[in-house]
Amino acid sequence: MTTTSQLPIMVDNSHISKSNQQPAKSFITQFLRAILKAIVTLIALISLLLLAIATSVPLAISILLVVMTLGMVVMLFVLDGKLPVIPLALTGIIIIFILGVIASQQFAYTPAIRDTQGNIIPNSIASLEQVTLGGDAQWVTIRGNNQNNPVLLFLAGGPGGGEMAWTRSVLGGLEEHFVVVNWDQPGVGKSYSTVDIASLTPQRFVSDAYELTEYLCERFNQEKIYVLGESWGTILGIWLVQDHPERFHAYIGSAQMVNTTEDDIRGYEFALAYLEEQGDTTALESIRKNGAPPYIGDGILWTYASYLNVINGYMYAHANGEGQGDNRLFDTFLGPEYGFIDKINWVRGLNDVFNIIYPQIADLDFITQAPQLDVPVYFIEGRWDMNAMTVFVEQYYDILQAPHKQLIWFENSGHTPLYEEPNRFVDVMVNVVLAQTQPNS
């Protein structure tokens, strides 16, 4: 007789293991969802920050974009579990961001010129507009307190630099006496995507500059204008007045370039000596590995920057300027002249245009190539300039034949006296250049 105590007892424990697994799975799921929601929220905050940089978007639209973005974030938490909120919120945030980028491009502008009471000055001009140069759409700002004033065409540094926001914020005093035209050159800033950068040549820049000059003379009913070049812009300026002196009252060069290769070699040698004196063996060895300029190949901007940064540090340490404390990169990225894409292209243009154009001017030497200019010439130079070496400027000035020439030193400036001592620069432009060259002055 078999007793129950002798029978094997079968116990089903499967429900116990399942019940233990379910809370674990639930916890992992909830944790992953929390991480994803945090990531989407972070993306929303970053998109709001990036849209804030696009300062040209009108306030009402900016508020709407902010509210819509925050609405997507709220949806993440309020409707969680009822809808596939994470992909929906992420998609919504991306769409809103794209709308904000488009708005920043469409609403780009240059601020109106106003009097001390905030009223727009009668007969003033403040325009951000496209012009067709060389068959391609390019961008300019045209600003002045009085449209009847002489026109001043500004040629920015680079190659690849755009200075629309800088000149407006730092050199606004020029607008009281000139109609100041600032041009985003081919491949630069707002003109980045309108040209084939790989096909650019120095001749294209000169040709476009002359076409712009003709346009300005016709538009403002003036036979002649002024041209102001800064760094790379001084090269364009010399070529421009050399070919077409009849269109210019005067040429003004700030940080005048004379011989690019000799400048670069001298700057490279100075950087080596300076680093050796400072005992910075790591930077010294890094620069030595690059060898002496000129450089060729892709990415040469960064190779040049390796020793130019040393030179810039030296200039900043010795050239105190007027203590303006302006941040040019900050000015550019907050400038309403540039939409969000323009700001990205402003950075891209610095690299892309430089790499294409700079090797093409390695044989520049104005001492032999432009010994005579048939317009009045003004060189405005920083005493501490180690980029456009002052020794070469002096040599060029000594041999230059011109109806009138003047070399004006800014003792507290380096490579950019127009930005380092802007008050004095405006004073020189008005009380020297303008006073000496206007027919009725």
Secondary structure by P-SEA (a helix, b strand, c coil): ccccccbbbbbbaaaaaaaaaaaaaaaaaaaaaaaaaaaaaaaaaaaaaaaaacccccaaaaaaaaaaaaaaaaaacccccccaaaaaaaaaaaaaaaaaaaaaaaaccccccccccccccccbbbbbbccccccccbbbbbbccccccbbbbbbbcccccccaaaaaacccccccccbbbbbbcccccccccccccccccaaaaaaaaaaaaaaaaaaacccbbbbbbccaaaaaaaaaaaaccccccbbbbccccccaaaaaaaaaaaaaaaaaaacaaaaaaaaaaacccccccccccccccaaaaaaaaaaaaccccccccccaaaaaaacccccaaaaaaaaaaacccccccccccccccccccccccccbbbbbbbcccccccaaaaaaaaaaccccbbbbbbccccccccccccaaaaaaaacccccccccccc
